[in-house]
């Protein structure tokens, strides 16, 4: 009877070792899958982030170029308007006289 009990306990210990090894392998496989999924998610995030940054920089540069062109156009128009206007020195002098010496 004692031998049967020893065999049963040995068998149970062997089964426990197999279960422990199986659990360890499952944990290692799960860790590998998690690491792979994390690496893939990080890669996708970096790719999408890079694309978003490129799109934002492109939109920014286009807006800056547009504003620069508009600014140059308005300055050119203003200079043209100023240079084409004639000076009325008599009216200006009259105005100064009325303001300063009145």
ABEGO torsion letter per residue (X at the ends): XAAAAAAAAAAAAAAAAAAAAAAAAAAAAAAAAAAAAAAAAAAAAAAAAAAAAAAAAAAAAAAAAAAAAAAAAAAAAAAAAAAABBBBAAAAAAAAAAAAAX
